[in-house]
Amino acid sequence: MQAAPVRATAIPSITGALRAVESLLLSGGQRTARRNAWTSVLEDRRRAKDRVEAERVLGQTLSARS
C-alpha cells in the first residue's frame, strides 16, 4: 500500500495577509495612495540617512584639515 501524495500548500506571508485585508477594506485608489505614501516615507528615511552620512564625512574631512 502506497502513502497518499503530500500536497504542499504555502502558508501566506504576513505581507500577503495584510494586503488581502487591505484590498477588502480599501478601494483601489486608496490602496495606491497608501502605498505611494509609504514609498515616500521610505525614500525620506533614505535621504535623511544619506544626509547624516554626508555630514559625518564632511566633518571628518574638515577636522583632518585643521
Summary of the structure (lengths in Angstrom):
residues: 66
radius of gyration: 23.8
end to end distance: 84.1
largest distance: 84.1
contacts: 103
relative contact order: 0.06
helix: 76%
strand: 0%
